[in-house]
Amino acid sequence: MTIPTRSLGTTGPQVSALALGCMAMSSVYGEADRTEAIATIHAALEAGVTLLDTGDFYAMGHNEMLIGEALRTAPAARREQALTSVKFGALRDRDGGWSGYDGRPAAVKNFAAYSLQRLGVDHIDVYRIARVDPDVPIEETVGAIAELVERGHVRHIGLSEAGADTIRRAAATAPIADVQLEYALITRGIEERILPTTRELGISVTAYGVLSRGLISGHFGADRQLAATDYRAYSPRFQGENLQHNLTLVEQLRKIAEQKGVSVAQLATAWVLSRGEDIVPLIGARTRERLTESLGALDVVLDAADLAAIEAAVPADSALGDRYPAAAMAHLDSES
């Protein structure tokens, strides 16, 4: 398979049309196998995936160190093709609790120094604050990243979960290549204001949660037992009647997938791919089996009739439950 490429905005690099989100490899959704995770990163690079996405707060640095090990042990040619996208700024405690976000310029430079060390690289390709710090003007945070660009420690500036107005202010400060946002069949809030803004400004979107944390993957059942360490045990969309309703949407989607001879996950990912060349879906595969399935979405062709059927089966705003618990929703700037 040859993976097509897409550009991260008008100022960013060419990347594979699917990127690998590595968060789940650090036990965010229950226990993960380190050996299999590294093998999955290697398999993704071998298949032609170029962009690896992480956050310095994913298991308090574990995810960056995992990627660093995978890069060190990958063949030189594959290692050289790899691009890193890193989120920073989330403050955590030893018990895994959350304490807000820090976008102060001094903190930005501190976070970057530690990420470079853990990843074992001399630069980060796309660097972005995970959530906008309400106490620090975005101009100051972006300005600090711009200084890192000038020093060669960062190649491109990104944002994450930023609203339309924030994106405009950031772009007036320095070139913004990409904004990372949750976008899926059942998560379409960015379509109203944010996506028109990024397109006007020539900024791409890396879409995370394209399978809604496995909810619309076709592999999640109502009787599944979730570990206490699994984020979904607390996610509103996975609770009680919300879950039952949302899984009925998945079954509607499954009918369409079966007619096309593809999996539900492939259909849901292909839908995100169809939304525009400026959108790069992050696939959250943590095993080689799931990676192979996700890459198969690149071969799914959706015509107008297919898209209409998908929209009818899973209309916008048809899912029940917020995408994060209330406390986390309070930190969002992205109007979705």
Residue, then its C-alpha position, 0 to 999 in steps of 0.5 A: m500500500t502506498i499512503p498518500t500525503r497531505s500538507l499540514g497547512t500552508t507552512g507545515p510539512q507533507v505528512s502521510a494521510l493518516a497519522l499515528g496517535c500513540m496515547a493509547m500505548s501508555s495505558v490510557y485505555g487500560e493496560a498496554d503491551r510495550t513490546e507490541a506498542i513498539a512493534t506497532i510504531h515500527a509497522a506504521l513507519e514501515a507502511g509509510v506513516t510519517l507523523l507520530d503524535t504524543g503529549d509530554f503528559y501521557a503517563m507522565g513522559h512514558n509515551e515520549m520515552l516509548i516513541g524514543e525507544a521505537l525511533r532508536t530501534a527502527p531502521a535508519a531510513r524509517r527513523e529519518q522519515a518520522l515526524t513528531s507532534v508533541k502537546f505540552g502544558a498539562l499539569r499532573d500530580r503523582d496520582g495522575g490527577w490534573s492541575g490545569y495548564d501552563g502556557r507561560p513562555a518559561a514553562v514552554k521552553n522548559f517542557a520542550a527541553y524535557s520532551l527533546q530529551r525523552l524523545g531522543v531527537d534534536h527537534i520537534d516537528v510540530y509543537r503545541i499547547a494541549r489546551v489554551d491556558p486561560d491565564v496566559p495570552i495565546e500570543e505569549t505562548v505562541g511567541a515562546i514556541a516561535e523562539l524555539v523555532e528560531r533556535g532550531h528546537v521546533r520546526h512548526i507551531g501547532l495548536s490544540e483544542a483552540g477556538a476560532d478567535t484564539i486561532r486568529r490571534a495565534a496566527a497573527t503572532a506567528p505562522i500556525a501549521d496545524v490545529q489538533l481537534e476532536y472530529a468524528l461522525i459523532t463529534r462535529g462541533i468544529e464544522e460551525r466556526i473552527l473549520p471555516t477559520t482554519r481553511e480561511l487561514g490555510i491551517s490544517v486539522t489533525a483530527y483525533g478521536v476519529l473512532s470516538r475512543g473506540l465507541i464507533s469502532g465496531h469492536f466495543g460492546a455494552d457488556r465490556q468491563l473497563a479497568a479503573t485506569d481506562y479513561r472510558a470508565y468515566s467518559p459520559r458517552f460510555q455511561g448507562e443509557n448514553l452508551q446504549h443509545n450510541l451503540t445503536l448508532v454504531e449498528q446503523l453504521r455497521k449495516i452500511a459497512e457490511q454492504k461495502g465489505v469494510s469494517v465499521a472502523q474503516l468506514a468511520t475513518a474513511w468518512v473523516l478522510s473524505r471531509g477534506e485534504d486539509i484534515v489528517p486523521l490520527i489513528g489510535a491503534r496500539t496493536r499491529e492488528r488494529l493498525t492494519e485495519s485502520l490503514g485499510a480505510l485508505d482504500v475505502v471510496l465513498d461516493a455521494a450515495d455512501l456519504a448520504a447514507i452515513e449522514a442519515a445513519v449517524p446525523a450530526d449531534s445524534a450521540l448522547g453525552d459530552r465528549y469529556p467529563a464536566a471538569a475537562m469540558a471546562h478547560l476547552d477553548s474549542e467551542s465544541 
